[in-house]
């Protein structure tokens, strides 16, 4: 299939690489042109100087960019250049509003749009093991799914346009709670004088087990926070969640609290630390009795 991919960051670069390995005719675009050239040198295909140039004649145009405004710009540029009946697949985590707007824009031009945010982080992208939550028509999904399966372990159509983004918001809500619980558990274990490794060995075999525990307990203990999804990105995502909750009336007290905790991590210099760095705000030296607030 003739495929174009825009956004060659830590996620997009390997995702596009999987598509090239799967034998698709690839064109890529990146705002920093040198990164697109590096991708072509490693994977073949061609680099477009603009999103429209990359999308020229594409049956599938895939993007993984930064935020709502980036999606609006890139999709608006690419749509007219695509093959008639083509499908846009957006892996960016955005608002559901943008997903619905882009779906309407695509439909007006005789094309289709699938919002398809991903979970699994950089390692999932590199290993082709992402989970993808999609919103759109069944027809558009059926065209996109066999292609994006090149870097997915699970792909699910959640419903109409915007549903993929809403499902990703549920994912981020759950992650926020799990990581905060893990941070507090680790902090408590240390203060109680327990051996963190022994605690992990015991509780990871029971109801407290989670992916975050299995993959981040040790690194959190060691104060290592360089494993992918950054605090800045998580705060962007949680901002989308809280905005949507303001529209639909969902009560997200825990999510709002954890978002505030991530703001504290940013203030500690952890903007690019990964999300497990919630433990860092708990590891500050305890105040002595009567110590004034800073």
Secondary structure, DSSP 8 states (H G I E B T S, - for coil): -EEEEE--STTHHHHHHHHHHTT-EEEEE-SSHHHHHHHHHHH-SEE-SSHHHHHTT-SEEEE--SSHHHHHHHHHHHHTTS-TT-EEEE-S---HHHHHHHHHHHHHTT-EEEEEEEESHHHHHHHT-EEEEEES-HHHHHHHHHHHGGGEEEEEEEESTTHHHHHHHHHHHHHHHHHHHHHHHHHHHHHTT--HHHHHHHHTTTTT--HHHHHHHHHHHHT---SSSBHHHHHHHHHHHHHHHHHH----HHHHHHHHHHHHHHHTT-TTSBGGGGGGGTSS----TT----
